Amino acid sequence: MSILCVIAARGGSQGVPGKNIRPLLGKPVIGWAIDNSLATPEIDRVCVSTDSPEIAEIARAAGAEIPFLRPAHLARPESGKFQVWQHALEECERRYNTRYDLFVDIDCTNPLLESTDIEASIARFRDLRRNGVKVDAVFTVAAARRNPYFNLVEPDEGGALRMSKSAGERVLARQNAPIVYEHVAGVYVLDPDYLRRASHLLDGHAAGYEVPVEKAVDIDTEVDFLLVELLLKKRMGTQS
């Protein structure tokens, strides 16, 4: 099975300027994703999709391939990631003259995930298919820290706060609420045929690979960056 891994990293970042190449414990943030991808034996090729020559240069130095620069219309803040994946798959298959059996995306702004999480996500996809489940995608999830049936509220038409979701009777204890997951920006494993024909990750049959909450932090703010740095230091035994 031929597996293509793509790491998407556009140049603009509003929450944390320059976050994709910002130094984090001795290497740029994107370097963590590249290292984890290269350390995953199942992956045949690691490419970076970016519109930024600076990111491209840093990614290439870290060991990734840069077969193209992403067009501007796919590098806007509102650009859909699914469409970025579709473009990357098409370009890589054309440039490398290869028809890939599996497409993997690694989010470069979650350095807490490890190569073992990539391997396990791929294994889950394969196991589901082997057991007859017509799964189209597997992506990382984590147990939600807030539950819409218990402690997430939203205003109704009159402005009064109500539970975001109802399970019929009011849920009075968190442990009695239906299980919900957070979508963790991290690892995505997709059937290339599904990626070509669909328009959204959840259009088809998607399944989750659950990671612990301490790996479920995506860098969107300066607070996120500090938390990721702290958790990495603790993992590496370098916390002062």
N, C-alpha and C positions, 0 to 999 in steps of 0.2 A: 504494500500500500504506500503510495507516494503522498507525502504530507507537506503542504506549503504552510509556513507560518508567516503572518504579516503583523507588524507592529505599526500602528497608525499614530503619527505624531505631527500635528500641524504647528506652524510657527507661532500663531497668535494664541495667547492665553489671557483671559480677563481676570480670573480669580487670583492666580499666582503667575505673574509675568515671567516668561522664560522657564516655566516649571519643568518642561521635558528635558532640558539640559542643565538644570540647576544642580550644583554639586550636592551629593548626599552621601556622607560617610566615605568620601574618597573617590566617588565615581558619579557621573551625571545620572539623573533619575532614569533616563532611557537605557542606560547601561545595565541596570538591574534586570530589565525585561529581556535585553539582548542576551545577557549571560545565562539567564534561566532557559531561554529558548534554545540556545546553542548546547546547553547541557542536557536537553531532552533527546534521548536516542532515537525516538520515533520520528522526529522532525528531519526532513531532508534539506529544506532550504529556509533561511530566515531573511526576510526582506523588510525594509522600512518604507512606509508610504508617508511622504512628507512633502510640503510645498517649500520648505526652508532649506536653502543650501547649507546653512550653518548646522542645522540638525543632521542633514545628510552627511556632512563631513565627520561629525562626532560619531554618528551611528556606524559609518564605514570603518572608522578607527577602532570601534568596539567589536567589529567582526561581522556586522550585518551587511547584506547586499542592498544596493540602491539602484534598482533597474530602471527607475523613472522618477520624475518629480511630479507630485500630484497637481492637477490643474486647479486654478484659482476657485472655480465654482464649487469644488469639493473641499475647500479649505476655509470656508466661512464658519462663524460660530454656530449658525443654524443648519449647517450641512449635516445630513443624516449619515450615521456611521455605517449603516447597512449598504448605502450607495458607495461609500468609500471602499468597503470590502469588495463589492461587485467590480468596481474599477480595478482594484489591485489584483483580483483573481484573473480578470480578462487580460490585463497588461502582462502579468507574470507568465501566464500560459502562452501568450503570443511571443514574448521575448525569449523565453526558455524553451519554446516548442515542446511543452509538456502538458499533458492532461492530468491534473491532480485528482487523487482519490479522496482527499480530505483537506479542508481549509481550517486553519487555526489562527485566531486573532488573540494577541496578548496585549492587554492595556498597559501602556508604559507608565501610567501614574499610580500603579499599585505595586510598589516594590516589596510588599510584605508576602506576596505569593512566591512560591518556590517551584523549581522544576518538577518536584514530585506532584504538585497540584496540576501541572500541565499533563503529566503522564496519567494521572488518575482521571482527569477529564476525558482524555482520549480513550482510556480503558472503559469508562462508563458508556461512552458513545458506542464502542464496539460491542460491549456486553449486551446493551439493549438491543442492538441490531441482531446479535447472535441469538437472542432469546425471542426473536420475532416481533419486537416492538419497532414500528416504522417511525423511528425518531428522526427528526430533521436537524436538530441542534441540541447541544449540551452547553450550559454556561454556569459559571460559578454563582452560588447563592449562599446566604447565611441566615441563621435564625433572626427574625426581625426583632430589633430592640424596642420597637413600639408596634402595637397591634391595633389595626383599625377597628376591631370588634370590641376593644377594651379601653385603650388610652390614646386614641387619635380622634380628634373632634373637628367638625367643620360647621360654619354657620349655615342655618337654613334661610329661607326667603325673607324671614323677618329679622335675621341677625342673631337668633338664639343658637347657641352651640349644641350640636347633636353628635352622636357617635357617627364616625365616617361610614361604617358598615354595620348591618344588623344581621344577626343569626336567628332572628325570631324573638326569643326571650332575651331580656337584657343580661349580658355577661357580667357577673359580679366578682369573678376571680380570674386573674390573668391565666392561670393554668387551665381554665375551662374554655378559653377562647380558641377558635379554630386556628390551626397552624398557618402562619404566613411567613414568607421569606423576603429578605432584601435581595434585590438584584445587585450583585457585587461586580463592579467593573474590574474584570480580571482576565479570565480565560473563556474563550468561545470556540467551540468545535462545531463545524457545520459541514453538511453534505454539500459539495460544490454544485450539484444539480439543483438543490433547493435554493442555494444562494443566487443562482442565475435566474430562477423563475419567480422568486418571492419579492416582496418589497419591504418586509419588516421581519425582525427576528422572531416575533411571536405569531406570524401568519400561520405557521405549521405546528408540528408537534415538537415542542421544546421541553427538555428535561433539565434538572439541576444537578450540579455537583456541589455538595455542601462543604463549605470551609468554616473554620471557627471564627467567631466574631473578631478575634485579635488579628485576623488577616483581611478583614472586610473594610479597610480604610482606603478610599481613593483620594488622591490629593487634589482638592478643589479650592481649598483656602489655606491661608498661612497657618491656621490652627491644625489643619490636617497634616501639613508638612511637619510641624513640630511633633505631632503624635506619632507619625510614621517613623521619624528619626528616633524618638524615644523607644518605640517598640523594637526597632532594628538593633539599637544599642543593647537593649535587654536580651534579645535573642543571641547576640554575638558576645555577650558577657563583657561589654565595654562601658556599661552605664556607670557614670561617676556618682 
